[in-house]
Structures are given as structure tokens and as C-alpha cells.
Amino acid sequence: MKSVEKGGKFVEIQLERMLLQILMTLFPFVLYLVLANGKISDMKSKVIFGITCVFTIILSLSFAVHMDKGGILDLRLIPIYLAYIYGGNLLGIIISVFYIVVRLCIGGSEIAPVLVAIIIMGVLLYGKQSLFFSWKLRKKVMTSTLFLSVTLALHYIIGGIVLKISITSNIMIILSLFIFSNAVVVFLLIYLIESQLEKRSLQKEIQNAEKFNVIGQLAASVAHEIRNPMTSIRGFMQILHSSNRISTSEKEYIKICIDEVDRANGIIADYLALGKNHSSEVSKLDVVREIKMAIRSLSSFATLNNVQLNFSNLIPIYINGNSQRVQQLFINLIKNGIEATNDNGIIDIEVSTDEKHVYITISDNGEGMSKEAADNFGLPFYSTKEKGTGLGLMVSRQIIEEMHGTITVNSTKGIGTILKLTFPRSKI
């Protein structure tokens, strides 16, 4: 009877420490989400996220459950897992090494199984960040919960074999509760982090939509009124340019004026494109044909800039869209790549597909972009060009959204830029 009472009291005490550990693990991450507003993208936020993981590990070890033969039960795997997933490989390795160092300082007989578990976990998670973010929220939560549960269970099994611990009913209850608590905590944290990231993304989309709406209204009320006098100015400039009564230098000045008028008309055309909704004007298009037509339109411009355009796809691949808008999209993106490359520049365009999606990659060996420029790619009035307005890329982003597609930008300063477009494959 006394042994049963002692066993029940043992489980009750450890349960209290487990609940305290859950609180100590949740608290730093919830505080981080409140202060950082769900941002885990730039270097500063990753550093703060790493400090949060370190702080969580310290709290977890401070309130760990100590078992017989030097065994320690804590929620160590959660901050390590989150560091790999949301902070990247480097942060995951740093947090893992930090835990190992602290654990070695504390001592205990369970160090070998801990090292094995963390190394195996690191190997399995290394480079899986992009795969994780391609999943839906439900899959992220369920996969994370299952992964932590299985990893922890295997860790306890290996630890029990190495330490030669006899598994009593009390120990089995404690280990099961710990596996369950890890699953619950990682479930809650993944859900909270993803909800915060989604909220931040929606806020950004709303802000961009408001900017586009303002630009659309401006285009509708002003662009036509400006375009009419610009057309008249260009016509008179052309008449003057063909006159024999003015000098060659004066003709050069007039040619510059005509070019600037054409540039202004191009900006107005971009404004007018933003002021229209083309989402209903769709049909089945061969994207390979549309890209070839865009390349044909830019061939002289590419030759003038000594840039080689490579595109070898021959088999038709179909998407739904507006032919004129799709060509405008590819002309804008390829032209932007040509302008970003120096002499002997190369632009490679590739198209691939699966059952549901069409993938288009446009890569160049140009000057590349900074992280800030890549993050602001296609946003209203953002341009890295001296005379740029950013309207061409704004129109491109709008076209992609109309077609229910996505674009990702990977760029390295001094090396080049890779644009990856994804569109739904046509089912018509």
C-alpha cells in the first residue's frame, strides 16, 4: 500500500513540474510573437528568435524532471525543432550546440542518448525549411506533432536501453505524459506562429491592395487627360525633327525630347494597365508560345545590350490567362533582366509542369539585388533604377495575382537573380 502511495505521489509531483515546464516553454515564444509581431524573416528577427530558443532551453533545464540514474526529462527538442524550421540550418545547429554544451556542464548519465537524438534530429531537419513552408497549416501542425512524438519516444527507448532502466508503471506514465506534453506544446506553438505569420502576410496584402486601389483611381482620373497633350507634343516634335531648316545638334535635342515623351507615355500606359481589371478576360494559352513571342519582341533590345536569351522549350504547356497581359508580364520580367545584366549577359528561361501547376524560371547573371530590393520586388513605386518608377514590375505582380499565380525572388548581389513563377495548369 505504501509503495502505491509513494508511486502516486511521485507521479503527482512530476506532473506539476511538467505543467510548469509547459508554461516555461510557451511563455518565451508567446512573448516573442507579441513583441516581434510574427516576423521571422530578416537577420535581426532571427537573432531575437534564437535568443528566445536559448532562453526557453535554460528555463526547460531549470525546471526539468530528474529521474533515477541521472536521467533528465525536459522539453529540449521543441526549441531545437523550431530553430531549424523557422530560423534556418545555421540557427538550428547553434541552438543544438548550445544545448549540448549546457547539458555537458550539468552532467548526468543520459548525455550519450541526448547527443544521438539531437544529431539524428538535426540530420532529418537539415534543409527541410522550404519543404515545411510549402505545406498547408494542417499538415505543418500534424507533421510537427508526429515528428516530435516519434523522435522523443525513440530517444526514451534508446536512453532506457543504454542506462539499463527497468520500465515500471510510474516511469511509463511519466514518459507517456512527457511525450504527450511535447506534442501539445509543439502543436500550440506551430499553430500560433503560423497564425501570426498568416496575419502579417494578410496585413501586407491589404496594404498593397490599398496602394493599388489608389493608383487605379489616379490612373482612371488623370492618365487619359495627360496622354492626349503628350500625343500632340510628340507629333509636333516629329515634324520639327524632319525639317531641313534646323541643325544636326538641334535635331539631337528634339530626338531626346521625343524619347522622353515616349518614356512618359510608357509610364502612363502602365498606370492605365493598373486601373483596369483583366481577371475575367481569360482563355487557354500556350505559355511556351507566349514566351517565344515576348522574346521575339525583345530580341533587338537584347542584341543592343549584348545579352543572350536562352529558351529551348518546344512542347506546348497550357495555362489560363489573357494573351496580351501574359506577354506584357514576360516582356516586363525579361526586359528587367536584360537591363540588370552587363555586357555578355545571359538570361535562361525554363518551363516545367506537373499535374496541377506550371513552373517558369527566369534567371540572369546580372548585378543581382539586395535583400531589401528582393523583398520589395514589384511593390508600388519601388525601383532600384535611376529613372525607374517600379510600375512595370507592379503591373507584372498584378498580372500574376490575376492569374492566381505566385512569384518568388532569389537574388545574390554580384551573381544574379532567379525569378520563379508558378501558375495553375489549364484544365479547360
LINVEN-V667070 format. One line per field, one symbol per residue. ss: DSSP state (a for helix, b for strand, c for the rest). phi: phi as a letter, one per 40 degrees, with the letter a starting at -180 (. if undefined). burial: I if it has 16 or more other C-alpha atoms within 10 Angstrom, else O. Layout:
BEGIN
ss = ???
phi = ???
burial = ???
END
This chain:
BEGIN
ss = caaaaaaaaaaaaaaaaaaaaaaaaaaaaaaaaaaaccccccaaaaaaaaaaaaaaaaaaaaccbbcaaacbbccaaaaaaaaaaaacaaaaaaaaaaaaaaaaaaccccaaaaaaaaaaaaaaacccaaaaacccaaaaaaaaaaaaaaaaaaaaaaaaaaacccccaaaaaaaaaaaaaaaaaaaaaaaaaaaaaaaaaaaaaaaaaaaaaaaaaaaaaaaaaaaaaaaaaaaaaaaaaccccccaaaaaaaaaaaaaaaaaaaaaaaaaaaccccccccbbbbaaaaaaaaaaaaaaaaaaccbbbbbccccccbbbbcaaaaaaaaaaaaaaaaaaccccbbbbbbbbbcccbbbbbbbbccccccaaaaacccccccccccccccaaaaaaaaaaaacccbbbbbbbcccbbbbbbbbbbccc
phi = .ccccccccccccccccccccdccccdcccccccccfgcbbcccccccccccccccccccccbcccbcggcbbabcccccccccccbhccccccccccccccccccghcccdccdcccccccccccgcccccccccddcdcccccccccccccccccccccccfccccccccccccccccccccccdccccccccccccccccccccccccccccccccccbdcccccccccdccccccccccccbcccccccccccccccccccccccccccccbbbcccbacbccccccccccccbdccccccfbcbbabcbccbbbbacdcccccccccccccccccccdgcbbbbbbbabcbbbbbbbbbbccgbcccccccdgcdgbacccbcbgcdcccccccccdcfbbbbbbbbdgbibbbbbbbcccbc
burial = OOOOOOIOOOIOOIIOIIOOIIOIIOOIIIOIIOOOOIIIOOOOIIOOIIOIIIIIIIIIIOIIIOOOOOIIIIIIIIIIIIIIIIIIIOIIIIIIIIIIOOIOOOOOIIIOIIIOIIOOIIOOIIOOOOOIOOOOIOOIIOOIIOIIIOIIIOIIOIIIOOIOOOOOOOIOOIIIIIIOIIIOIIIOIIIIIIOIIOOOOOOOOOOOOOOIOOIIIOIIOOIOOOIOOIOOOIOOIOOIIOOOOOOOOOIOOIIOIIOOIOOOIOIIIIIIIIIOOIOOOOOIIIIIIIIIOIIOOIOOOIOOIIIIIOIOOOOOIIIIIIIOIIIIIIIIIIIOIIIIIOOOIIIIIIIOOOOOIIIIIIIIIIIIIOOOIIOOIIIIOIIOOOOOOIIIIIIIIIIIOIIOIOIOIIIIOOOIIIIIIIIIIIOO
END
